[in-house]
Amino acid sequence: MPYNVGDVVDVWFAYREDGEIKVKERPAIVYKVHQETNHALIQLTSTNKSGKYPGFFVTKESQEGIEMGLTKDTFIHLEETYWIPEKFIRRLRGTFGEMGKIEKAMSDFNIKPKKEIK
C-alpha cells in the first residue's frame, strides 16, 4: 500500500533492551517518502516529553488526535525520526494535517532523519 506524507501508521520499530535487539509495534507519522518503498517516520510516544525534546503533544480527544487515530495522548518526538522500509509498516491509522508545523520545527532544530533501519 502506498503511504503518503502525513499518514499516521503503525510500524515495527527495533530497539535495544538488556543487550538484545527487540521489536515493538508503535505509531508513527510519515515524514518523507523515497521511491515509494522507503519512508522517514517520526516516532510517537505516550510519554509527554514536552520541554525535554523538540516535538508536539496531542491529546487523543482533540480534533487532531481523532484524525490521527490516537488511542492515547501522544508526544510527536521529532528527534526520533528514522528511515524505514515500507515492509515494516503494518497499517494506516489516520492522518496528521499539520505537516507544515513539523517541517518548520525540523528546520528550526536542524533535525534530519536517522540512518535506515533494515
N, C-alpha and C positions, 0 to 999 in steps of 0.2 A: 504494500500500500504506500503510495507517495505521501510524505508528510511535508508540511509547509511551515515556514517561519511563523511563530506564534502559536502553533499547536501545543497543547499540553498532553503529554503522553506518559504511559507507564513504561519503564525501561529497566533492564537488568544492569545494575551498577556493581562493579567489582570494588572491594575494599579489603584492607588487611586487618586481621584481628589475631592476636596471640601468635604472630609469625605465619599465619595461614592466610591465603587469599580466599575470600568468600564472596558470594554474590547475593545481592538483595534487590528486590523489585522496589523502585522508587518512582515518584512522579518527577517530571522534568518539562522544561519549555524548550521547544526547538528554536534555537537562536540563529543558526545558519545551516544551509544545505549545500553540499558539494557533490555534484554529479549524481544527485538523487539517491545515492546509497550511503553517504557519509554525512552525519549530522553533528553540529555543535549543539550540545544540550546543556541547559542551565539546571542544576540540581535544585530541587525543592526540599525543604525540611520542616517538620512540625516544631522544631526548636527555634524560638524567636531570637535571632542573633543581631537584631537591630542595635546599632551603636557600636558593635564589635566588628562587623564586616559590611562592605557595601552590599546593598540589596533593599528589598521592599517586603513589608509584612502585609499579608492579605488575610482577612477573616473569611471563613467558609460561608458565612451568612451574607456577606456583601454581594452586590451585583457582580463584581469582578470574580469573587470566589465561586459563585454559582456558575458563571460562564466557563470558568476553568475546570469545573467538575471536582472541586476540592471536597474532601471528606473531613479535613482538619484545618484549623487555622495554620497558615503556611508562610514561611520565610523564603523568598526568592533569593538564593545565595549566589550572587554574581561571580564570586571568586571560585566557585565550584562549577566551572564550565569546561566540558570535555568534548573532544571529537570521538564519536562512537558510530560504528557501523549500524546501518538500519536493522540488521538481523537481531540486534539486542532490544529493539523497540517492540513492546508487547501489544499495545493498543492505544487508540486515541481516547482521551478522556474529556477534552474541552478545548477552549481557545483562550489566549491571553491577548486582549485587544490594545495593550499599551506598549507595544514594542518600541515605539519612539522614546519612551521613558527609559527603557532598558538600554537602547543604543546610546543615549546621552550619558547615562551613568557609566556604561562600559568605556566610553571615550574619556569622560572626566577622570576616571580612576585608572585609565590605561590598562584595562583588563583584556587579555586575549585568551581564547580557548586553549586549554592544556593539550598535551600530546594525546594522540589517538589511543584508545583502549581497544585491543584486538581480542 
